[in-house]
Amino acid sequence: MPSPTKNQLKPVIGAIFKSKGFEGDRIDDLSDALAEAIAQSLTMFMNQVKVAPGIPSSPTATIGPGNLM
């Protein structure tokens, strides 16, 4: 499952800002920047959480457990 994109997160963040009473001329720019930062962070996190298959490193090994990359 892919991580959420900036365009998916921006309306959610904008709604949170409005519910908390944030106001200002540049509130849309703030929600855009925050959505972009969160989307990039989630993408990097999802890329690191992939599990590698258990491949033995030596020919004499019989088992090789998977490792988190």
Order of alpha helices (4+ residues) and beta strands (2+ residues): alpha-alpha-beta-beta
